Each structure stands twice: as structure tokens, then as C-alpha cells.
């Protein structure tokens, strides 16, 4: 029987988080080159980590949902739901009667097109 110690699980978990952060940073750099350049790698990484931290109590924990939250923060300003004209999004983010992905989809649908 294989036994995995908690320290090993923590190490594997941290490695997965780092892979996700690197991949998301590359995606954000590609999709938002000007905004990413302004923030620099350290700033984009901090934005990703803050989006992840902010999403957790809201139930936003899936990688694709964290990526959406980070994208909104990078494109609209972080935290996006506190930016002028986007305050309405805070109530949707807190509405746990809707799935996390559903909340983000609703927010994306309500944002004005560029």
C-alpha cells in the first residue's frame, strides 16, 4: 500500500498551483499585452494570487473561474467589482444561489461590449 504523507501532498498541491499561475500568466500576457506590460510579471502574478484569494470565500475555486476573475481584474482594474460602473457585479459575486461559473457568466453577459 502506498502512503503519501501530508508534506508530500502539500508539495504536489503547491506545484500544481505554480503550474496554473504560470500558464494563466502566459495567457493573460497574450490576451492583454499592454496591461500585462504595465504591471510586469510580478504585478500580474500578484493579481492572479489576489483573484484566487478573493474568490475562495465566494466559492470561486475552479481554475477556469479564477482565470476569469483575474482576466476581469486585469482588463477592468482590480478588484473589478469595485471599479466605477461595475459595482453591480459585487452582488452577483456574493449570490451563492448561483454556481460560481454561472455568476461569472452572468457578469460577463452584463458587461458592455468594447
N, C-alpha and C positions, 0 to 999 in steps of 0.2 A: 504494500500500500504506500502510495506517495503522500508525504506530508509536507505541506507548504506552510512555513512559518509566517506570522504576521509581517515581519520585516521584509520578507520576500514579496508578499502581496503588496505592501506599500511601495516597494521599489518598482514592481511591474506596473502598478497604477500610475505612479509618477512618470514613468517612461511613456505610457500611453497619453497622458496629459501633455507632455512635452511634444510628442509627435503631432498631436492635434493642434497645439499652439503654432508650431512651425508651419504646418500645412495651411492653417487659416491665415497666418501672416502672409504667406505667399499668395493666397487667393485675394486677400484684401489689397496687397500691393498691385496685383494685376488689374483688379476691378476699379481701384481708387488710387491711381498713381500719384496724383497731386496731393491728396490728403495724406497719403502714407509718407510721401517725401517730407511734408511739413512736420509730421510727428516723429519721423525717424523710426528705426526698428525698435528701439527701447520704448518709444511712445506708443507704437502700435501694439506691442506685446503687453504693455500696461493696460491699454484699452481692452484687449481681449480678456485679460485676467480680471479686470473690473467688471466687465459684462458677465463673465462667468460667476463671479461672486455676487453680483446684484441679482442674477437670475435664479440662483439657488433657492432663496426663500419664496420665490414666486413659482417654484416647480419647473423652472426652465433649466433643465439639466442635460437634455439630449444635445449632442454635438451640433446637429443641424440648427437647432433652436438658439444655441449660444452663438453660432456663427451669424444668424440673422440679427440677433441683438447687437453683436459687435459691428455688423455692417451698418445698422441703423445709427449707432453711436458715431461711427467714423464719417458717415455721409451727412448726418444732420447735426452732430455735436453731442458730446457725452455729458450726462445721460440724455438721450434723445427726448425722453418723455418730459423733460423739464425745459426743453427749448421752446422759445416763443412760437406759438401756433401748434405745438404738439402736446400741450398739457393734457388734452383729452385722452391721450394714449395711456396715461398712468392708471386710470380707472379700468381700462381693458386689461392691462397687465396684471392687475390685482384680482380680476374676476376669475376665481378658481372653479366656477361652474362651467368654464370653457377650457378645453385642453390647452396646454402651452402652445402647441403648434397652431391650434385654432385661433388663439389670442393674437399670435404674431401675424397670421394670415389676415385676420380682420384689420389689424393695424396697417399692414401693407396695402390692403384694398382701400383703406380710407385716406391714405396719403395722396396728396395731389401729384399728378404726373409731371415730370420735368419738361 
